[in-house]
Amino acid sequence: MRFQPAILNNNPTARRPVLQILDAALNAADPFIAVTRALVLDGHRLAVGAKSYDLTAYNRIFVVGAGKAGAPMAQAAEAVLGSRINAGLVVVKAGHGGATTGVEIVEAAHPVPDTAGAAAGARILEIAENAGSRDLVIALISGGGSALLTAPALGVSLADLRQMTDALLACGATIGEINCLRKHCSRVKGGQLARAAAPATLITLVLSDVVGSPLDVIASGPTVPDAGTWADAWAVVERYDLAEKLPPPIIGRIQAGLASPGAAPGGQAPADTPKPGDPIFAGSQTVIIGDNRLAALAARQRAVELGYNAALLTTFLEGEAQDAARLAVALAREVKASSNPVQEPACLILGGETTVTLKPNPGKGGRNQTIALAAGLLLDGLSPDERAGITIAALATDGTDGPTDSAGGLADGETVVRGRARGLDAATHLRENNAYPFLAGIGDLLLSGPTRTNVNDLLFVFSGIPENCEASYDEEEKSRS
């Protein structure tokens, strides 16, 4: 089992199948398998997506990238291409590294960028800029790449980017809005890595962590065209009243871009990001090799195997985490009341990524922990019969929900009761954005360690337990031993 076994101390009969289903989702999003599935080498020809590349036509092959799944992605690229790789560098979140031979792995901070990420970003840009027309650059992009691949724009400091990231996270901005500002304050995001690599041939493999998998949003789209403009960046500033909260160099850069749209690279005014149709993308191909839907479908298949009536409802879940908790509990109640959309035993799956608008001086937690705690409070308000057999599981597929070591949490009808018995007040912890210590105190945290993948979040709604779950689990454990 991937998760720490202490999570089974509370209601193990109900939780064992839940954890198996979560495991299935994570296994389906394995980045090593995804890359080796995408890169098919036959002699000197490399098939990627709908294209085939004659490797004898290239003098050198470089591998660059950024994201929480970067280490196993780099390992997979090495497994396929071996000594054909001349050099490479991939930056990953601290604690998400791995052993490689030809591609260097650098660990850096996430979600707030640090000097290690900035240094790695500068080196990756240098590798791309040194690539020529007879070179092949393979970019490995996964969730977390926006914060990890950092190369501040001229006149912008790393401290400025940190302050900007903090302000955007605190105000509840969406990932697309955050990335819009990141792109316009960077030398590498928003297609600018592709600009640096041109005229080399560029292949980008993407493990998506963004709802709907828009390529220009994932890791701030370093190798794809960016439709966002200086006006879009300023609209985010105005929408969240950030003009007085962001560093002056950030505000000054955006305003300079607004005053001189379309300025050329190297000019006095800041250049905009490269747009669709720019010739720098002529030799570029981008392939999505894994996403939230793939993981959700694998979870659904495992649930069916365990005897649940399972349904994938959406992979476009967004909004406030507490609203998602209300939806989850409402769905569970609907199943019990009307057998809609499926009969008990039921497993409903929702994928996407929610947000949390932080209060002043927030505690410790993440969006999925917030969902679990909020769901626990809602279940506590139901009668014993109404909440019987309901379990809500909220999972960050990267294993790190927010700035914590938790992947999320579980909640059932006894979550609040268990906290009360230990002197923990659920409503206070929720109000103070402090879900982590509450869930940790009652054994309801999901602790998986870094999964080295990232395909958004998954929210599971369970009502009822299949009769054969315990036997199925026992047989599976026997087969593993």
C-alpha angles and dihedrals in degrees: 000000000000095000126073107269094231088082087072093062089087113063098333094185091062096037102049094070090042091057092047090055092048089049090053091054093051093046090054090055094051104145096207091057091043093055095044088050090052099044111061115180119196111174106304095341122094117201116204120170109314094339136081123207126204102220092198087070092066129076095199141012120212127188120203133161153132138224146085091280093048098109099056090039090055091045089053092049088052091048090056102036103026115173092002086084108091099188142335149167130203123183118213138177116278108272093023098090129121143184117281135164110209103012116070117225118211122189120215141166126282140226092006111048121239139192092272090058092046092051091047091049091053091050093048090051089051092052090050094047091052092055115104137200092277094050131093121219119195114196119199110201128182141154116306092033093120093066096033099049099064127166109153117220121248109290094016120105130209088247089057091053091048092052090047092050092048092051094047093048092048096050095054097247116169121251089252091054092047091050093049090064093040091055094051093050096048141078094213110035128083097039094316094118087057089049089054093047097048130143088029119096108261129203118183122194113195131198099194124225096167127093109259091007099254103186095215091058102044106099086345091294100271094178104033135072116277119219092187119105139197087263090057091051092051091048089060090052091052095041092060097031093243101147092103095036101054122077115268093243089058094048091043093051094051092046091049089052091051090052094051110032116186096020112169122247110272094024127123094261119061114267119238120236117274113273134215111290095031108144091230087080095055093100096039133105126182123195128185105220100178140006147164094280092057091053093044093051091051089051090050091051092051091048090054090050089054092052103263125135095235133191134177104219102180146337091203101077111148139148133072117347093231090054088053089052090053090051092049094052091044090054092050091051091049091053091052094045102042110004087244128177087002137353126254131303083058136175115186118186128203124179132194136077130282130198137224122217103216125225120222111286095010123199127226124299148085140238095272093047087050090053091050095048094044090049090050090055092049092049090049088060092059127083118264091254093049095052098037113124095008119132125174118198123188116189135186102206092214091062093239115091107196115320093335141092091242126101092207135280150273127234134188138159092289099049095099092039091055090050093049090053088057095046094257119138110211096198093053093048091049093048091051095049087245105129097135100071092044094052091040090052093056100036096251098121119114105227114182103145118231109331092195091227134085126193101151125269133310126212118198127196115196126185118176131356125255113242094234097049097099093048092045091052093048092050091049092051091050091052091051092050 
